[in-house]
Amino acid sequence: MSLKADHLRDGCQSLVRELTRLSQLRKPLSIDEFYEYTANELFLKKIFELYGGDIISLGILDHKNIVHDQELINYIENAFSRHSNAVSPEDYGVNDNAYLLAINIAVAILREADEF
């Protein structure tokens, strides 16, 4: 794998920032939608389809952007799928906020960079 730890860290940190922003903008995302998107490894793609106009600084993870990093996108999509299959919202103390669940999982994915 040629994915670099720094790229994964940077991508996840930017993702956390933008998910926080989408939550603050009150953009809808249900827990069921989160699990549906992550199970199909489409979380990033769906977030950009739904709210791409509200996302400011995440071009590297936007599959439609010319500067996107496909390897990073594939890794994060797969990691979201792996993590969401292994945890429930209650594991993170989340009942009704899919963004908070996604942020917690993004941080867990960020920690995977330590293993590279």
DOTIVEX-911807 format. One record per residue (C-alpha): x, y, z. Coordinates in pm, whole numbers, padded with zeros to 5 digits. Each point is the difference from the previous one (the first is absolute). Example, Ala and Ser with C-alpha at 12.3 -4.5 7.8 and 13.67 -1.06 7.14 Angstrom:
R        X        Y        Z
R    01230   -00450    00780
R    00137    00344   -00066
END
This chain:
R        X        Y        Z
R    00000    00000    00000
R    00137    00339   -00094
R   -00235    00200    00218
R    00204    00213    00235
R   -00080    00041    00369
R    00013    00380   -00031
R   -00258   -00003   -00280
R   -00234   -00214    00207
R    00043    00226    00304
R   -00055    00316   -00204
R   -00301   -00146   -00180
R   -00165   -00115    00323
R    00069    00328    00180
R   -00154    00196   -00287
R   -00294   -00241   -00007
R   -00060    00051    00373
R    00003    00377   -00049
R   -00250   -00016   -00288
R   -00231   -00250    00174
R   -00006    00232    00302
R   -00089    00286   -00231
R   -00281   -00195   -00169
R   -00138   -00086    00343
R    00010    00366    00103
R   -00179    00092   -00323
R   -00265   -00256    00098
R    00032   -00196   -00322
R   -00207   -00315    00045
R    00168   -00338    00037
R   -00173   -00279    00188
R    00169   -00292    00174
R   -00174   -00234   -00247
R    00136    00198   -00295
R    00346   -00005    00153
R   -00006   -00379    00033
R   -00146   -00044   -00350
R    00270    00218   -00158
R    00288   -00152    00195
R   -00115   -00359   -00058
R    00017    00066   -00374
R    00331    00193    00026
R   -00172    00313   -00129
R    00017    00229    00301
R    00233    00262   -00149
R   -00167   -00015   -00339
R   -00347    00053    00150
R    00116    00282    00227
R    00143    00181   -00303
R   -00311   -00071   -00209
R   -00228    00134    00271
R    00205    00286    00143
R    00296    00061   -00231
R   -00097    00366   -00031
R    00035    00041    00376
R    00336   -00174    00027
R    00279    00252   -00018
R    00339   -00170    00015
R   -00022   -00367   -00081
R    00071   -00027   -00374
R    00247   -00283    00053
R   -00291   -00226    00109
R   -00249    00112   -00264
R   -00005   -00262   -00275
R   -00114    00268   -00249
R    00288    00238    00078
R    00298   -00007   -00233
R    00244   -00002    00295
R   -00165   -00290    00183
R    00205   -00287    00143
R   -00180   -00320   -00103
R    00215   -00225    00217
R   -00076    00213    00305
R   -00372    00007   -00085
R   -00010   -00379   -00042
R    00184   -00054    00327
R   -00227    00232    00199
R   -00318   -00139   -00158
R    00112   -00354    00087
R    00106    00106    00349
R   -00339    00160    00066
R   -00162   -00325   -00112
R    00224   -00211    00224
R   -00051    00222    00303
R   -00374    00048   -00042
R   -00045   -00378   -00023
R    00184   -00042    00329
R   -00159    00272    00214
R   -00339    00126    00097
R   -00083    00364    00071
R   -00016   -00085    00369
R    00367   -00106   -00006
R    00081    00369   -00045
R   -00282    00128    00219
R   -00192    00124   -00303
R   -00376   -00039   -00018
R   -00123    00224   -00277
R    00288    00188   -00161
R    00143   -00176   -00305
R    00261    00272   -00046
R    00138   -00058    00349
R    00017   -00373   -00072
R    00178    00070   -00331
R    00244    00236    00173
R    00086   -00262    00261
R    00058   -00260   -00270
R    00210    00246   -00205
R    00223    00049    00305
R    00030   -00377    00040
R    00101   -00022   -00368
R    00252    00279    00056
R    00163   -00215    00268
R    00053   -00276   -00258
R    00269    00221   -00154
R    00218   -00083    00300
R    00020   -00358   -00132
R    00137    00100   -00342
END
